[in-house]
Amino acid sequence: MQTSVIKANSITKTVSTNQEQLTILEEINLDIKEGESVAIVGSSGAGKSTLMTLMAGLDTPTSGTLELMGQELSALDDEARAAIRSESVGFVFQSFLLIPSLSALENVTLPCLLKGEAENVERAKSLLESVGLAHRMDHSPAQLSGGEQQRVALARAFMIEPKVLFADEPTGNLDQQTAEKVIELLFELNEQHGTTLVLVTHDMALAQRCQRRMRIHAGRIEEA
């Protein structure tokens, strides 16, 4: 039996604006198993990224319960949630989020330092090789193209051998050809490492590559 990596029960998220309470997500139920690839689709502003931040424990729901790696997130404090992320979760964002003053190699080894571990330079090198950047390890982000920066971000995401990888519009800032290469790599790495992949995207072609698709519409979720 596959283990549940992420489990949401009746999740609701509301935020207060000056005038009113705004419900972004309503009664969300989902169960994502180990090793699955799941796309979360929906129009801009539908709540896709909000759901991802909740699933990753970066924010807490207004009501309902959410489990990540078998632990109920709302029962944990910020520090305990951060510990789960540094142990088990990788992120790839649309805006790369590389540290400008660090080389590609140093950006990839960064998760080791954040976990308080020694830098595993050999692993970082082999990950950069696997994304085709063996010749760019000493370059800073400013010396790399957008596609190369996203590949560094991918290598960094797999540095800690995450159990679950969250990718938020990972190809949003890339031209089509580069985007296709990055997508290939994403699924290749996902398969090699047996990582659960949760992909937030408005790109239906990319969503079709995942085993399951979930659509958010008007704050609610359904299998697409």
C-alpha positions, 0 to 999 in steps of 0.5 A, spaced: 500 500 500 502 506 498 503 511 503 500 518 503 505 523 503 500 529 503 493 529 506 488 534 506 481 534 510 476 539 509 481 545 508 479 552 508 483 558 507 480 565 508 483 572 509 481 579 511 481 585 507 479 591 509 472 590 507 470 583 508 473 576 509 475 573 503 475 565 502 480 563 497 480 555 498 473 552 501 473 544 503 479 542 500 480 534 500 485 531 497 490 525 498 497 524 494 501 518 495 508 516 495 511 517 488 505 520 485 506 526 480 500 531 481 498 537 477 494 542 480 491 547 475 486 552 475 486 560 472 490 565 475 488 567 482 484 560 483 488 559 489 493 554 486 499 557 489 495 558 496 494 551 496 501 549 495 504 554 501 499 550 505 501 543 503 508 545 504 507 548 511 509 555 509 502 557 511 496 554 516 489 553 514 483 557 517 480 550 518 481 543 517 487 539 518 493 538 513 498 532 514 505 532 510 509 526 511 504 523 516 505 529 521 499 534 522 502 541 520 497 545 524 499 541 531 506 543 530 510 550 531 514 554 525 520 551 527 517 543 527 514 545 520 521 548 518 524 542 520 520 537 516 521 542 510 529 541 510 528 534 511 523 532 506 521 537 501 524 541 495 522 547 491 522 549 484 519 556 483 518 560 477 523 566 479 528 561 480 530 564 487 538 563 487 543 567 491 546 572 486 553 572 490 554 564 490 556 560 484 551 555 481 555 549 485 554 553 492 547 554 490 546 547 490 550 545 496 546 551 500 540 546 503 546 542 506 548 548 510 541 550 512 540 543 515 547 544 519 550 539 515 557 539 511 556 540 504 556 534 499 560 537 494 560 531 490 553 530 490 552 537 488 557 536 482 553 530 480 546 533 480 549 539 476 552 534 471 545 530 470 542 537 468 547 538 463 551 544 467 558 541 468 561 546 465 557 552 469 559 550 476 563 556 478 558 561 474 554 566 478 547 566 477 548 573 473 552 569 468 547 564 466 541 564 462 534 563 465 534 556 463 540 555 466 538 558 472 532 554 473 536 547 472 541 550 477 534 551 482 532 543 480 539 541 482 538 544 488 531 542 489 534 534 489 540 536 493 537 533 500 533 527 496 526 530 498 520 526 499 516 531 495 518 536 490 513 542 490 514 546 483 510 552 482 509 554 475 517 552 474 517 554 466 513 560 467 519 565 465 522 560 460 521 560 452 518 554 450 524 550 447 528 551 454 521 550 458 521 543 454 528 541 457 526 543 464 520 539 464 524 533 461 529 534 467 523 535 472 520 528 470 527 524 469 529 526 476 522 525 479 523 518 476 530 517 478 529 519 486 522 516 487 520 523 489 512 525 489 511 531 485 506 536 486 506 541 480 502 548 480 501 550 473 496 553 468 500 549 462 495 544 460 500 540 456 505 540 462 499 538 467 498 532 462 505 529 463 502 528 471 499 521 473 493 525 476 490 532 475 486 536 480 483 543 478 481 549 483 475 553 481 472 558 485 476 555 491 474 548 490 478 542 488 476 536 483 479 531 479 480 534 472 
